[in-house]
C-alpha cells in the first residue's frame, strides 16, 4: 500500500485543494477495494502546524504531525500564497522545502497544485525542467526561477516523478492523473464520472487574462504601451512609433522586451486578442465586426493568432464563455 501525504505549508493554504484531492483519492481507493482489490493507498494530511483555518475562519483543518509518517511514496503540495508575496512564502517554508527535497531523494514522487509549484521549484528539483503553475503567478515565477522551463499554457506537466498543474481548481485533473498512476485507467474513469471531471482538459490558455507589465521605470515604453492599447483599430508601424518616440527601432525593441517581457508585436497581439475575447464574451458582434474593432482585415491571420493565444477558435471561445451560447 502506498503512502500519500498532502503537506500543509505555512501560508494561506487553499483548503479546497487539500480536501478535494483527499476526497477524490479516497474515493478512488474505495472503488478499487469494491472491485476486489486490497487497499491501494493511505492518504494523510500532515504538516508542522496543528491547525489551519479557512473560509473566514468558518472551518479548520487539523493535520497530523508530519514526523509521525515514516515513509512517503507521493507528496502533494496544495495551492498556497502569502500576504507578503512569494518571496516570503519561500522564506517561511525553508524547512518544508528541505524536507521535500529529501523525500524526492528517498524515492517519493512530488506533485504541486497551482502556486504550490513555488515551493517545489525552491527545492531545485525543477531546474532545467518543464513545469506549470497558475497563469496569474507567471511573472513572479519567472522572476524567481529563470532556470525553469515554465509552460503557463499547460494544465498538467509530469515527468521524472514530478507533477505540476495550473490554477487551483485544476487540482481535479491532477487528481485524475494521480488516480490513473496509482490505480488504473478504469478507476480514473470512474472518478471522472462520479466527480464529473472532464478528462480532456489539457490547457489553461482559454482561462488566462493578459496582464501587461506596467510596473517598470521606463517612461518611454509606458507611453508606447498606452498608445498600442488606445489605438487597437490602427495598423501600427513600429518604425513610425519608434521615430515618434525619438528612438531607433532597434533600441525600441530592446527596451520594450526588457520592460514588458514581450516583443512589441507580441504585446500588440495580446492586447488585441484580449479585446476580442471581451467582445466575444459579452456581445452579439460577429467575427468580422470584432476584427474591424481590433484592426484585423485578414480572417485567417486573426483566427490563427487567437487560437495560438487562447487554445480555442473564436467560435469555440464564444461557445464556452458567451452567456447566450451557454444557455441557448
N, C-alpha and C positions, 0 to 999 in steps of 0.2 A: 504494500500500500504506500502511495506517495504522499509526502507531507507538503501541503501548500500553505504558505504563510503570507497573509496580507499584512504588511507592516503599516504602522501608524507613525508618520513623521511628525516633527514639530512644525506647526504652522496651521493655516486654515485648511483643514482637510475636507474634501468633498465627500461627505458621508455616503451619498448615493453611489459613488464609485466603489465604495467598500461593500455596502450592503447589497447592492445589485449584483456585483461579482460573486459575493458569498452565496446569494440565493441561487444563481444560475449554476455554479459549480456543485452546490449541494443537491440541486435538482437533477443534475446530470448523474451524480453518484447514486441517487435514489433510483433513477431509471435503470442504471447499469446493474444494480443489485436485483431489481424487479425482473430483469431479463435473465436471471440465473447466474450472475457473476458475483465474485467476492467483492467487498468494498474496494474501490479503486483509489480514492484519495481521502485524506483527512484535512479539513480546512480550518485554520486558526487565524484569528485577528490578534496580532501581537505588537508590542512596542514598549518603549521605556515609560510612556505616560500611563497613568492609571485610569484616566478618564478624558474623553473629548466630547465637547458639546456641539450641537448643530441646530439648524432651524430656529435661530434666535433663542437658543438655549431651551427649546421646547423638548428636545430629546438628547440623550447622551449615549456614548458607547464606552464600554469598559474592556479594553484589550488585555489579554494575558501578558505576563512578563515574558519578553522575548527570550530571556535566558533559560526559561523552562523548556524550550523546544530544542532538542539536541540535533536533529537532522532536518535540513530544508532541501526539498527537491525543486520547488518552484517558489520564488518570492515575487509578490506583486506589490508594486508601489502605486498607491492611489493618486488621484489628482489632488494637488496641494499648492497653495500660494502663501504669501506672507505680506502683511501690510507694508513692510519695509522694502519690498521688491525681491527679485530672485537672488540677488547677491546675498541678502540677509538670510533668505531661505537656505541657501547652501551653507552659509556660515553657522547657522543654528542647528544644522544636521550633520556636522562633521563626523561624529561618532557613528551615526547610521550609515553614512557614505562609506566609511572604512569597513563597516560590518558587511555591507552589500558586496564590496569587492572581495572580501574574504569568502563569502558564501559562493560566489561565482568560481573562485579558485578551488573551492571544495566540491565542484561539480553541480551546483544549483543553477537552474535557469532563472532569469530575471525578466519580469515584464513590467513596463511602466504604463500608467494610464495618464493621458493628457500631459499636464505640466509635471507629473512625476518624472518625466524624462529629464528634467533638470538635475534631479538627484542621481539618476542613473548615469547621466553624462559626466557628472562631477567625479564619478569613480574612475574615469579614464577608460572604461571598458568600451565606449562607443567611438573612441578616437579613430579617425580614418574610416569609419563605418557609416552606413546609411541609417537614418532614423527619422521618426516623425514626432510631432507634438501638436498642440493646438495652434491653428493659424494665427491667433491673436498674440501668441507669445513668440512669433518668429523673430522679431527684431532683437529681443533680449537674448534669445537662444544663440543667434548668430554672433552677437557681440561677445557672449561668454565662452562660446565653444566654436571658434572659427575652423578648427581642425576636424569637425564632424560634418558629414555629408547630409545636410538636412533636406528632406523632401516634404515640404509642407502640404503638397497636394495629396500625399498618400494617407489613407486611413489606417493602414496597418503595414508594418515592416518587421520581418522576422528573419533571424539568421544567427548561427553560432550560439544558440541558447539565449538570445536576447530578443525581446519583443517590445516594440513601441507602437503607440497609436495616437490618433488625433484628439479632437475635442472630448471633453469629459464624458458625455453620454455615448460616445462611440466605444466605451468600455464594453457595451453589449456585443459588438462584433469581435472585440478582442477575446471576450469570454467564450464565444463560439469557437474561435480558433484554438483556444486552450483546451476546450472540451474535446475537440477532434484530436488534438495532440495527445491528451492524456487518457482518452477513452477510445472512441472511434467515430467514423463519419455518421453512422446511423444515430448515435447518441446526440451528436451535434445537430442533426436534422430534427430530432425530437425536441431539443431545447429551442431550436429556431421556431418551431410551430407552437410550442407551449407558451414561450415568452414573446412570440410574434416579432422576431428579429429578422430583417431581410438578410439573406446570405450574400447577396450580390453587391453590397456596398464596398467599394474599394477606394473611393476618393472623397476628400472633403473640400475639393475645389469649389463646388457649387455653393458651399456654405460660407466661403471666405469673403470678407469685406476688405477691399483695398484700403490700407491705412497709409496715406502719404507721409513720408518722413518730413516733418516740419521743425523738429527740434534740433536745428543746426544753426550755425552762426553766419552762414553765407547769405548775406542780404541780397546779392545779385541773383543767386539761384532761387531764392524765395520769390523774387519778382517774376522770374521765369515760370515757376510753378503756378503762380496766381494767373499769369497770362494764359497758360495752357488750360487751366481749369475754367476760365471765364470765356474762352473762345473755342468751344467744342465744335462748332459748325465750320470753323475756318480751316482751310488747307494750310497747315503750318509749314513754313520753310525755316528749318533750324539755322540755316546760313543767315537768313534775314533777321531772325530773332537774336542770334549772337551779335550781329552787326548793330542791331538796335540797342543792345546792352553794352556796346563798345568793348567787345571781347572777341578773340579769334574763335572759330568753330572748334578747333582742337582743344583749347583751354576750357571752352564752354562745356564740351562733353566730359572732360576730365573732372571739372568741378561739380558738374551735375551728378555724375556717378558717385563721387566721394560724399556729397551731401545727402543724396536720396537713396542710394543703393540701386538705382535703376538708370539705364541709359535714357536720354530724352525721348527716344521712340517708344521704349517700353513704358515709360511713365505716361506718355500721351495715350497709348493704347489702353492702359489700365484705367485711366480716368474716364475715357470714352466708354469702355465696357461697363464700368460701374454705373454710369448714367444710363446705359442701355438696360442693365439689369433692373434699375429702379423703374424705368418706363414699362418694362415687361411685367413687373410685379404688380403695379397699381393701375395700369391704364389699358385702354382698348385700342391703342395705335397698332397698326400692322408693321411688319418688318421694314418696309420702305419708308414709312413715316419716321420710324425710330432711327433708321440710317441717316435720314436727312437731318434730324435733330443733332446728331453727333458727328456729322461731317463725313459720312461714308457714301460713295456712289457706286461701289463695287460690292454686289451682294455676296459673291464668293469669298472675297477678302474679309468682309465683315463676319461671315459665319465661321471662317477658319480661325480668326483671332478670338472670337467669342468662345468657341469650343476649346481652344488651347488654354484659355484662362479659366473657364468655369468647368470644363469637363463635360458640358452639355451643349446641344444645339440651342439656338434661341427659342425654337418651338418647345424643345424639351424642358428648357428652363421655365418658360411661361406655364407649361402644364404642371410643373412642380410647385411654383410659388404664387401664381396668379389666383386670386380668390375665385374669380368666375370660372376658371378652368378646373379648380379643385372641386367646386360644388355643382358643376354643370352635369 
